[in-house]
Amino acid sequence: MASRLRKLGITAAGVAIGAALSTYALRVSDVSPHHVQMEEMQRIRRKRTLPSRSEQVKTLQSGEEFDVLIIGGGATGAGCALDAVTRGLKTALVEADDFASGTSSKSTKLIHGGVRYLQNAIMGLDIEQYRMVKEALHERASMLRSAPHLTRPLPIMLPVYTWWQIPYFWVGIKAYDLVAGDRNVKTSYYLSREDALELFPMLRGDKLCGAIVYYDGQQDDARMCLAVSLTAARHGAAITNHVEVLELLKKKDPEGGKDILCGAKVRDNISKKEWTIKAKCVINATGPFTDSIRKMDNPTVKTICCPSSGVHIVLPGYYSPQQMGLLDPATSDGRVIFFLPWLNGTIAGTTDAPCEVTRSPMPSEDEIQFILSEIKNYLNKDVDVRRGDVLSAWSGIRPLVQDPNKGDTKSLARNHIVHVSESKLITIAGGKWTTFRAMAEHTIDAAIKACKLEPERECVTDGLWIEGAQGWTPTMYIRLVQDLGLEVEVAKHLAISYGDRAFAVAKMAALTGKRWPIIGKKLHPEFPYIDAEVRYGIREYACTLVDMVARRLRLSFLNVQAASEALPMTQMGQQVNRQLKEKIPVNLSKSEVETYTKRFETIDKDKKGYVSITDIKRAMKAFGDAEVSGEELHDILREIDTNMNGQVELDEYLQMMSAIKSGNISHSRFAAVAEQEEIRKEQERLRKQITVDRSGGGQQKKKVN
């Protein structure tokens, strides 16, 4: 009894302290960039066309000096690039692997302020943790606003199995709402035992007293990072993946006489070419690899990164409701376990253990078994938690850091740190996904001050739309279904993955040859990913199959076996020309030859007898794809140009259609372009034939003689 009274006393104290802190949070003036003037943001115009990777590499090889060179293409590096370029700074970014290939694609997929951090702030009167939660809650709202297609509010249930914990958890969650203030996602609420089991039927019901439901955000982390990177590129940043920094370059500071950074020597890991990039400022945003870059700058510097492994597993979707997550705050060893729906699967995790820094961290069997055993504790007996149900597992390295700005480095920094070395290397380390934008803002602020840069404006990224957000609506997928003939599931996937760019993706899709859906051949029958995404992924700088299936499509994170089965399909575009070069005999009927000849002549507008790259570009533009790059146009041409003369003859086109008919190749972008051009021309002809009477334009008065 005394123990229960003590706990109730702690709860009461928490109420008072939480109320005081919350009142303080709501009264303190918000000096964040939330109040950026809209007219200033309107002047920040993004580029219409996204440069190809080869064009980006050429810019980096030009020899011109950049204001900022960012090392690292994860969430923080991408955020720094977007922040810098929208301030008017000449910006470059290089990533040794792929965008989001490290920790940024291996998170819990939550956008959160940190419920447990707020608990520590209240119970320990820790103002630093309180400020960290307040900042994260502001950034949570900013992310949900900037990328509505890639993010969504997610209710998370906290089951309670002891009666006295109900008011305790309720007060804590309400304090979380209050600290968020007017940027709260949705208001938390209490559920009775019966209501909790109705919403989460897989939950263990015995001894359940009730539940508290609160809201955080959820995202597709890899695509979010990629979208931020693409937005920076559209604004003018020169960014590229698979380019590794080999050496940091220095020169004498004319004012102080010290050696300061002036750029880096890099290598393109695709072409193996090496060159030098000149820059006034170099930013180290490499996450777990922070110390390797710091040691390039100064080999004697002490390490500050303390890597920690966080393992997650993916289970079938039936393990959790589609619209409700779950938090277990009291696991057997004190760690917090999340159980979250994500892309029709269920994510469970995470662990927290010291690890070595590696580019390919692997989860151990012990870590997987730990997560499975914890899951069993709060799922009912009807759910048989099996090792065979683990569809995928991954390990991400948290870059926890010791703050080199402080003399005492015994404790780890719970927030991010920005450090400026003697040679002006700007290092941003620590932090978490949710606060990437704020971390980038603080980093660019420090870079401007340390390296005496001259931006055109203050930070404008708070609330700035990222790639795909501007024209997106929750019901946009319906237009994809009705206008283009996509399967509903595929249309929904394209809409939430690409936002308003989904139409550009869909228009690259191959015809299915079925009555329905009309376009969009699936890469795997169990998932909504289609052939067009592979081709569009090249625009998004995918260079390898792993880039495609792991980060552009997310398939390897959802189901390893399905990813393996889909790999041959991701190489379809490369197979077309190779198959055609084998001179497959033409097996078309007379009527098919006539149809395809007419189609060929439609795209050959000038009646030259061949189709040029200009004809292809005109046809794709007429179909609404104005942003197709020169590199992609040449790629489409190469698929069918078997004699390599830079143009497509009728016999090459007929041979390709014959190969499609026989099944030797699965599709061709050129064939799709030709067919769509024929359909467009036919629609134009029919529109000209429709009279006002037949179009419903009103009755026509007949002339009386």
MARMIZA-752685 format. One record per residue (C-alpha): x, y, z. Coordinates in steps of 0.2 Angstrom, whole numbers, padded with zeros to 4 digits, always signed. Last residue first. Example, Ala and Ser with C-alpha at 12.3 -4.5 7.8 and 13.67 -1.06 7.14 Angstrom:
2
+0068-0005+0036;+0062-0022+0039;
This chain:
705
-0181+0146-0476;-0181+0143-0457;-0163+0141-0450;-0163+0128-0437;-0159+0135-0419;-0145+0124-0411;-0149+0117-0394;-0135+0118-0381;-0117+0113-0379;-0121+0095-0376;-0106+0089-0386;-0117+0081-0399;-0126+0098-0404;-0109+0108-0403;-0102+0096-0416;-0089+0083-0412;-0078+0080-0427;-0063+0091-0421;-0064+0081-0404;-0062+0065-0413;-0046+0070-0423;-0038+0076-0407;-0042+0060-0398;-0035+0050-0412;-0019+0060-0411;-0017+0057-0393;-0020+0039-0395;-0007+0038-0408;+0005+0047-0397;+0002+0036-0383;+0006+0021-0393;+0022+0028-0400;+0028+0032-0382;+0023+0015-0375;+0033+0007-0389;+0048+0018-0386;+0047+0013-0367;+0048-0005-0371;+0040-0020-0363;+0042-0038-0358;+0055-0044-0370;+0056-0062-0378;+0037-0063-0375;+0033-0067-0393;+0022-0051-0395;+0035-0040-0387;+0049-0047-0398;+0037-0044-0413;+0035-0026-0407;+0054-0024-0407;+0056-0031-0424;+0042-0019-0431;+0051-0004-0423;+0068-0010-0430;+0060-0012-0447;+0053+0005-0446;+0069+0014-0443;+0074+0022-0426;+0088+0035-0426;+0105+0037-0418;+0115+0026-0430;+0117+0012-0417;+0112-0003-0428;+0100-0009-0414;+0092+0007-0410;+0078+0000-0400;+0083+0002-0382;+0096+0015-0387;+0083+0028-0391;+0075+0026-0374;+0092+0029-0366;+0095+0044-0377;+0079+0052-0371;+0084+0047-0353;+0100+0057-0354;+0092+0071-0362;+0081+0073-0347;+0062+0071-0347;+0054+0086-0338;+0040+0091-0350;+0031+0074-0348;+0013+0079-0352;+0009+0068-0367;+0014+0082-0379;+0031+0082-0370;+0033+0064-0373;+0029+0065-0391;+0040+0080-0394;+0055+0072-0385;+0053+0056-0395;+0052+0066-0412;+0068+0075-0407;+0077+0059-0403;+0074+0054-0421;+0061+0043-0429;+0064+0037-0447;+0056+0038-0464;+0057+0057-0464;+0038+0059-0464;+0040+0075-0453;+0028+0069-0439;+0037+0052-0437;+0027+0049-0421;+0011+0046-0432;+0021+0036-0445;+0026+0023-0432;+0008+0021-0427;+0003+0018-0445;+0017+0006-0447;+0012-0003-0431;-0006-0005-0436;-0002-0011-0454;+0010-0023-0447;-0003-0029-0435;-0015-0031-0449;-0003-0042-0459;+0001-0053-0444;+0017-0051-0435;+0031-0064-0433;+0046-0054-0436;+0062-0065-0433;+0072-0061-0417;+0088-0053-0422;+0098-0056-0407;+0101-0038-0406;+0083-0036-0401;+0086-0046-0385;+0101-0035-0380;+0091-0019-0384;+0077-0024-0372;+0086-0032-0358;+0093-0016-0350;+0076-0009-0348;+0070-0024-0339;+0084-0024-0326;+0072-0021-0312;+0062-0036-0317;+0077-0047-0313;+0078-0040-0295;+0059-0044-0291;+0062-0061-0284;+0076-0055-0273;+0066-0041-0266;+0051-0053-0263;+0063-0064-0252;+0069-0049-0242;+0052-0042-0238;+0048-0025-0232;+0065-0017-0231;+0071-0025-0247;+0055-0018-0256;+0058+0000-0251;+0055+0006-0269;+0068+0020-0271;+0078+0015-0255;+0081-0003-0255;+0075-0010-0272;+0082+0004-0282;+0098+0009-0273;+0102-0010-0271;+0100-0012-0290;+0113+0001-0293;+0114+0019-0299;+0098+0027-0293;+0100+0046-0296;+0081+0050-0295;+0080+0051-0314;+0086+0033-0314;+0072+0029-0302;+0060+0035-0315;+0065+0020-0325;+0063+0008-0311;+0047+0016-0305;+0039+0013-0323;+0040-0005-0320;+0028-0005-0305;+0028-0007-0286;+0012-0011-0279;+0017-0027-0270;+0012-0045-0269;+0013-0048-0288;+0031-0042-0289;+0038-0030-0302;+0020-0025-0306;+0016-0020-0324;+0008-0003-0324;-0004+0002-0338;-0022-0003-0343;-0027-0011-0326;-0039-0018-0332;-0043-0025-0350;-0026-0032-0350;-0011-0029-0362;-0002-0022-0347;+0004-0006-0355;+0021+0000-0349;+0022+0014-0336;+0032+0030-0341;+0016+0041-0339;+0014+0034-0321;+0030+0041-0315;+0026+0059-0322;+0009+0057-0314;+0016+0052-0298;+0027+0068-0297;+0013+0077-0287;+0017+0066-0272;+0030+0053-0277;+0028+0040-0263;+0011+0044-0257;+0003+0046-0274;+0013+0031-0282;+0007+0019-0268;-0011+0025-0270;-0011+0023-0288;-0004+0005-0287;-0017+0000-0275;-0031+0007-0286;-0024-0001-0302;-0019+0012-0315;-0030+0017-0330;-0022+0034-0334;-0036+0046-0331;-0047+0037-0319;-0035+0028-0308;-0022+0042-0308;-0036+0054-0304;-0041+0044-0290;-0023+0044-0283;-0025+0063-0280;-0038+0060-0266;-0026+0065-0252;-0020+0080-0261;-0002+0083-0269;+0001+0098-0279;+0015+0106-0269;+0021+0091-0260;+0031+0081-0273;+0048+0087-0269;+0049+0097-0253;+0037+0111-0248;+0045+0124-0237;+0037+0124-0219;+0053+0129-0210;+0066+0129-0224;+0067+0148-0226;+0084+0152-0217;+0089+0170-0219;+0093+0178-0235;+0106+0181-0249;+0120+0172-0240;+0137+0179-0238;+0149+0167-0230;+0162+0172-0217;+0169+0155-0214;+0165+0153-0196;+0149+0164-0196;+0141+0157-0212;+0146+0139-0206;+0138+0141-0189;+0122+0147-0196;+0123+0133-0209;+0124+0120-0195;+0110+0128-0184;+0099+0127-0199;+0104+0109-0204;+0100+0103-0186;+0084+0112-0186;+0079+0103-0202;+0085+0086-0196;+0075+0087-0180;+0064+0072-0183;+0078+0061-0189;+0088+0062-0173;+0102+0072-0165;+0120+0067-0165;+0133+0076-0176;+0136+0092-0186;+0154+0095-0190;+0160+0111-0198;+0178+0110-0203;+0186+0128-0200;+0204+0123-0199;+0203+0125-0180;+0188+0114-0179;+0170+0121-0178;+0158+0109-0169;+0139+0108-0170;+0131+0096-0158;+0114+0087-0158;+0104+0083-0143;+0107+0069-0130;+0125+0073-0129;+0134+0058-0121;+0142+0059-0104;+0160+0058-0100;+0165+0072-0111;+0168+0085-0098;+0177+0100-0106;+0163+0104-0117;+0163+0109-0136;+0169+0092-0140;+0151+0085-0136;+0151+0066-0134;+0141+0059-0148;+0128+0046-0152;+0128+0041-0170;+0114+0028-0170;+0119+0014-0182;+0104+0006-0191;+0102-0013-0191;+0089-0022-0202;+0077-0036-0202;+0065-0043-0216;+0051-0054-0217;+0051-0061-0199;+0036-0073-0199;+0048-0088-0199;+0053-0083-0181;+0035-0086-0176;+0024-0076-0164;+0008-0086-0163;-0006-0074-0162;-0021-0082-0154;-0012-0081-0137;-0014-0062-0136;+0000-0050-0140;+0008-0040-0126;+0022-0052-0119;+0024-0061-0136;+0031-0045-0144;+0045-0044-0131;+0051-0062-0136;+0051-0057-0154;+0062-0042-0151;+0074-0052-0141;+0075-0065-0154;+0079-0052-0167;+0093-0045-0156;+0100-0063-0152;+0100-0067-0171;+0111-0052-0174;+0106-0038-0185;+0119-0033-0199;+0128-0017-0201;+0133-0013-0219;+0143+0003-0219;+0152-0001-0203;+0155+0007-0186;+0157-0005-0173;+0143-0008-0160;+0136-0003-0143;+0118-0009-0140;+0101-0002-0141;+0087-0013-0148;+0071-0007-0157;+0060-0013-0163;+0044-0020-0172;+0038-0014-0189;+0022-0021-0196;+0018-0023-0214;+0006-0014-0226;+0017+0000-0229;+0020+0003-0210;+0010-0002-0195;+0020+0000-0179;+0025-0010-0164;+0038+0001-0153;+0048-0007-0139;+0056+0004-0126;+0071-0003-0116;+0070-0007-0098;+0078-0025-0099;+0062-0035-0098;+0052-0021-0108;+0043-0007-0099;+0037+0007-0111;+0028-0005-0123;+0022+0007-0137;+0009+0002-0150;+0004+0008-0167;-0014+0010-0174;-0021+0013-0192;-0017-0004-0201;-0021-0014-0185;-0006-0025-0180;+0001-0043-0183;-0009-0045-0198;+0003-0034-0208;+0016-0047-0209;+0032-0044-0198;+0046-0032-0201;+0061-0032-0189;+0071-0018-0182;+0088-0017-0174;+0096-0001-0167;+0115-0002-0165;+0124+0011-0155;+0140+0021-0161;+0149+0032-0149;+0156+0046-0159;+0168+0058-0151;+0185+0052-0156;+0200+0062-0151;+0209+0073-0164;+0226+0068-0168;+0223+0064-0187;+0216+0082-0189;+0206+0085-0205;+0206+0068-0211;+0203+0063-0193;+0187+0073-0192;+0181+0064-0208;+0184+0047-0200;+0176+0053-0184;+0159+0058-0191;+0157+0041-0199;+0142+0037-0188;+0133+0052-0195;+0142+0059-0210;+0137+0077-0210;+0155+0085-0210;+0153+0103-0218;+0167+0110-0229;+0167+0129-0232;+0175+0140-0245;+0174+0126-0257;+0185+0119-0271;+0181+0101-0278;+0195+0091-0284;+0195+0076-0296;+0195+0057-0296;+0187+0046-0309;+0182+0028-0304;+0166+0029-0315;+0154+0022-0302;+0164+0026-0286;+0166+0044-0292;+0182+0049-0282;+0184+0065-0272;+0198+0077-0267;+0191+0090-0255;+0189+0109-0253;+0197+0125-0245;+0200+0119-0227;+0210+0131-0216;+0229+0131-0212;+0233+0145-0200;+0241+0162-0206;+0227+0172-0197;+0222+0184-0211;+0228+0176-0227;+0222+0158-0221;+0235+0146-0228;+0227+0132-0238;+0219+0115-0235;+0212+0100-0245;+0202+0086-0237;+0206+0069-0244;+0197+0054-0252;+0179+0060-0251;+0168+0048-0260;+0156+0050-0274;+0142+0037-0275;+0128+0050-0274;+0128+0067-0282;+0122+0084-0277;+0125+0101-0286;+0113+0112-0278;+0102+0123-0289;+0084+0124-0281;+0080+0108-0290;+0095+0099-0283;+0090+0105-0265;+0072+0098-0269;+0080+0082-0275;+0090+0080-0259;+0074+0083-0248;+0065+0070-0258;+0078+0057-0256;+0078+0060-0237;+0059+0058-0237;+0061+0043-0248;+0072+0034-0236;+0062+0039-0221;+0045+0034-0227;+0036+0044-0213;+0026+0042-0197;+0020+0056-0185;+0015+0056-0167;-0001+0054-0158;-0007+0048-0141;-0018+0034-0136;-0019+0029-0117;-0025+0012-0113;-0036+0002-0101;-0035-0010-0086;-0028-0025-0096;-0026-0039-0083;-0030-0052-0097;-0033-0044-0114;-0016-0047-0123;-0018-0036-0139;-0021-0043-0156;-0039-0035-0156;-0031-0017-0156;-0046-0005-0159;-0059-0016-0151;-0046-0022-0138;-0043-0004-0132;-0062+0000-0132;-0066-0015-0121;-0052-0010-0109;-0057+0008-0108;-0048+0020-0119;-0040+0037-0114;-0036+0051-0126;-0023+0061-0134;-0026+0077-0144;-0020+0077-0162;-0004+0083-0171;+0000+0096-0158;+0008+0112-0166;-0004+0124-0156;+0005+0118-0140;+0017+0104-0142;+0021+0106-0124;+0003+0104-0120;+0001+0088-0130;+0017+0080-0121;+0010+0086-0104;-0006+0077-0108;+0004+0061-0112;+0013+0062-0095;-0003+0066-0085;-0012+0051-0094;+0003+0039-0090;+0002+0043-0071;-0017+0043-0071;-0018+0026-0079;-0002+0019-0070;-0012+0017-0053;-0023+0004-0061;-0009-0008-0067;-0010-0016-0084;-0009-0001-0095;-0008-0002-0114;+0001+0013-0123;-0008+0015-0140;+0000+0025-0154;-0010+0035-0166;-0001+0040-0182;-0001+0057-0191;+0005+0055-0209;+0021+0058-0219;+0027+0056-0236;+0012+0064-0245;+0011+0078-0232;+0029+0083-0235;+0032+0101-0228;+0017+0102-0216;+0020+0085-0208;+0039+0089-0207;+0036+0106-0199;+0024+0099-0186;+0037+0086-0181;+0050+0100-0181;+0040+0110-0168;+0038+0094-0157;+0057+0091-0159;+0061+0108-0153;+0050+0106-0137;+0057+0089-0134;+0075+0096-0134;+0070+0110-0124;+0063+0099-0110;+0079+0088-0111;+0090+0103-0108;+0078+0109-0094;+0081+0093-0084;+0069+0094-0069;+0073+0075-0067;+0055+0069-0066;+0049+0082-0079;+0063+0081-0091;+0065+0062-0089;+0046+0061-0094;+0049+0073-0108;+0063+0062-0114;+0051+0046-0113;+0038+0055-0124;+0051+0059-0138;+0046+0073-0150;+0042+0061-0164;+0042+0058-0182;+0043+0039-0183;+0050+0028-0196;+0059+0017-0183;+0075+0021-0192;+0085+0012-0205;+0084+0023-0221;+0093+0038-0212;+0105+0026-0203;+0115+0023-0219;+0110+0022-0237;+0100+0038-0235;+0106+0045-0252;+0118+0032-0259;+0136+0027-0256;+0150+0040-0254;+0139+0055-0253;+0144+0072-0261;+0135+0088-0258;+0138+0105-0267;+0130+0122-0263;+0132+0140-0270;+0124+0150-0256;+0107+0158-0260;+0099+0155-0243;+0089+0141-0252;+0105+0133-0257;+0111+0132-0239;+0095+0125-0231;+0093+0112-0245;+0111+0106-0244;+0110+0106-0225;+0094+0096-0225;+0102+0083-0237;+0117+0082-0225;+0106+0079-0210;+0095+0067-0218;+0109+0057-0226;+0119+0062-0241;+0136+0065-0232;+0150+0078-0235;+0143+0095-0238;+0153+0108-0249;+0148+0126-0246;+0152+0142-0255;+0157+0132-0270;+0172+0136-0281;+0172+0132-0299;+0183+0118-0306;+0169+0111-0317;+0171+0093-0310;+0156+0096-0298;+0146+0103-0312;+0150+0088-0323;+0145+0076-0309;+0128+0085-0308;+0126+0084-0327;+0130+0065-0326;+0117+0063-0312;+0103+0071-0322;+0098+0088-0318;+0080+0090-0312;+0070+0102-0323;+0059+0116-0317;+0071+0124-0305;+0064+0129-0288;+0059+0147-0285;+0063+0155-0268;+0054+0172-0271;+0038+0164-0264;+0047+0160-0248;+0051+0179-0245;+0033+0183-0248;+0027+0170-0235;+0037+0178-0222;+0046+0166-0210;+0036+0164-0194;+0041+0146-0191;+0059+0151-0191;+0060+0148-0172;+0060+0162-0160;+0044+0156-0152;+0040+0167-0137;+0039+0158-0121;+0021+0157-0115;+0015+0140-0121;+0031+0131-0115;+0030+0140-0098;+0013+0134-0096;+0018+0116-0101;+0033+0117-0089;+0021+0122-0074;+0008+0109-0079;+0021+0095-0080;+0028+0100-0063;+0011+0100-0055;+0005+0084-0063;+0022+0075-0061;+0021+0079-0042;+0004+0071-0042;+0011+0056-0051;+0025+0054-0039;+0013+0055-0024;+0003+0041-0033;+0018+0031-0034;+0022+0033-0015;+0004+0029-0011;+0006+0013-0021;+0022+0008-0012;+0014+0012+0005;+0000+0000+0000;
